[in-house]
Amino acid sequence: MITEDLIVRECFEAVEAFAECAYLGRGRFDWTKVQKDAHEALDNQFGEAQVALCVERCKG
């Protein structure tokens, strides 16, 4: 039985790209900026819940 939420690969890859753009150095990212940019760009295509899930998974 699968208990994990299903992540859409294209959405996750897009969120990763936003994270690369928000890299601050020394392993730190501006996650507020990643979340804002991802929701603005991807909510209509993937849905707010999917984008939020991808951001959380990307944080690691």
Phi and psi in degrees as GROMACS dihedral restraints (atoms count N, CA, C in turn):
[ dihedral_restraints ]
;  ai    aj    ak    al  type     phi  dphi    fc
    3     4     5     6     1   -90.7    20    10
    4     5     6     7     1   125.0    20    10
    6     7     8     9     1  -107.9    20    10
    7     8     9    10     1   -13.9    20    10
    9    10    11    12     1   -78.4    20    10
   10    11    12    13     1   150.3    20    10
   12    13    14    15     1   -73.0    20    10
   13    14    15    16     1   144.6    20    10
   15    16    17    18     1   -77.7    20    10
   16    17    18    19     1   128.9    20    10
   18    19    20    21     1  -107.0    20    10
   19    20    21    22     1   130.6    20    10
   21    22    23    24     1   -78.6    20    10
   22    23    24    25     1   122.1    20    10
   24    25    26    27     1   -58.1    20    10
   25    26    27    28     1   -42.4    20    10
   27    28    29    30     1   -63.9    20    10
   28    29    30    31     1   -37.9    20    10
   30    31    32    33     1   -66.2    20    10
   31    32    33    34     1   -46.0    20    10
   33    34    35    36     1   -61.8    20    10
   34    35    36    37     1   -41.9    20    10
   36    37    38    39     1   -65.1    20    10
   37    38    39    40     1   -37.0    20    10
   39    40    41    42     1   -66.1    20    10
   40    41    42    43     1   -41.1    20    10
   42    43    44    45     1   -64.9    20    10
   43    44    45    46     1   -39.1    20    10
   45    46    47    48     1   -59.8    20    10
   46    47    48    49     1   -39.8    20    10
   48    49    50    51     1   -63.9    20    10
   49    50    51    52     1   -40.8    20    10
   51    52    53    54     1   -63.2    20    10
   52    53    54    55     1   -38.1    20    10
   54    55    56    57     1   -65.2    20    10
   55    56    57    58     1   -39.9    20    10
   57    58    59    60     1   -60.5    20    10
   58    59    60    61     1   -36.8    20    10
   60    61    62    63     1   -73.5    20    10
   61    62    63    64     1   -21.4    20    10
   63    64    65    66     1  -103.6    20    10
   64    65    66    67     1    18.3    20    10
   66    67    68    69     1   -70.2    20    10
   67    68    69    70     1   128.0    20    10
   69    70    71    72     1   -98.5    20    10
   70    71    72    73     1   -12.8    20    10
   72    73    74    75     1   106.5    20    10
   73    74    75    76     1   157.0    20    10
   75    76    77    78     1    53.2    20    10
   76    77    78    79     1    39.0    20    10
   78    79    80    81     1    76.7    20    10
   79    80    81    82     1    12.8    20    10
   81    82    83    84     1  -108.1    20    10
   82    83    84    85     1   145.2    20    10
   84    85    86    87     1  -129.4    20    10
   85    86    87    88     1   151.1    20    10
   87    88    89    90     1   -88.2    20    10
   88    89    90    91     1    86.2    20    10
   90    91    92    93     1   -67.6    20    10
   91    92    93    94     1   -26.2    20    10
   93    94    95    96     1   -64.0    20    10
   94    95    96    97     1   -43.1    20    10
   96    97    98    99     1   -67.0    20    10
   97    98    99   100     1   -41.9    20    10
   99   100   101   102     1   -59.5    20    10
  100   101   102   103     1   -47.8    20    10
  102   103   104   105     1   -62.9    20    10
  103   104   105   106     1   -45.1    20    10
  105   106   107   108     1   -62.2    20    10
  106   107   108   109     1   -50.2    20    10
  108   109   110   111     1   -64.1    20    10
  109   110   111   112     1   -41.6    20    10
  111   112   113   114     1   -64.4    20    10
  112   113   114   115     1   -44.3    20    10
  114   115   116   117     1   -65.5    20    10
  115   116   117   118     1   -40.6    20    10
  117   118   119   120     1   -62.5    20    10
  118   119   120   121     1   -40.1    20    10
  120   121   122   123     1   -88.4    20    10
  121   122   123   124     1   -29.8    20    10
  123   124   125   126     1  -114.8    20    10
  124   125   126   127     1   -13.1    20    10
  126   127   128   129     1   -57.2    20    10
  127   128   129   130     1   -43.1    20    10
  129   130   131   132     1   -65.6    20    10
  130   131   132   133     1   -34.6    20    10
  132   133   134   135     1   -82.2    20    10
  133   134   135   136     1   -42.6    20    10
  135   136   137   138     1  -112.7    20    10
  136   137   138   139     1   -17.9    20    10
  138   139   140   141     1    97.4    20    10
  139   140   141   142     1   147.6    20    10
  141   142   143   144     1   -60.8    20    10
  142   143   144   145     1   -41.7    20    10
  144   145   146   147     1   -65.4    20    10
  145   146   147   148     1   -41.2    20    10
  147   148   149   150     1   -64.8    20    10
  148   149   150   151     1   -41.5    20    10
  150   151   152   153     1   -65.3    20    10
  151   152   153   154     1   -44.4    20    10
  153   154   155   156     1   -61.1    20    10
  154   155   156   157     1   -42.0    20    10
  156   157   158   159     1   -62.1    20    10
  157   158   159   160     1   -43.5    20    10
  159   160   161   162     1   -65.0    20    10
  160   161   162   163     1   -39.4    20    10
  162   163   164   165     1   -62.8    20    10
  163   164   165   166     1   -44.8    20    10
  165   166   167   168     1   -63.3    20    10
  166   167   168   169     1   -42.0    20    10
  168   169   170   171     1   -67.3    20    10
  169   170   171   172     1   -34.8    20    10
  171   172   173   174     1   -68.7    20    10
  172   173   174   175     1   -32.9    20    10
  174   175   176   177     1   -61.8    20    10
  175   176   177   178     1   -31.4    20    10
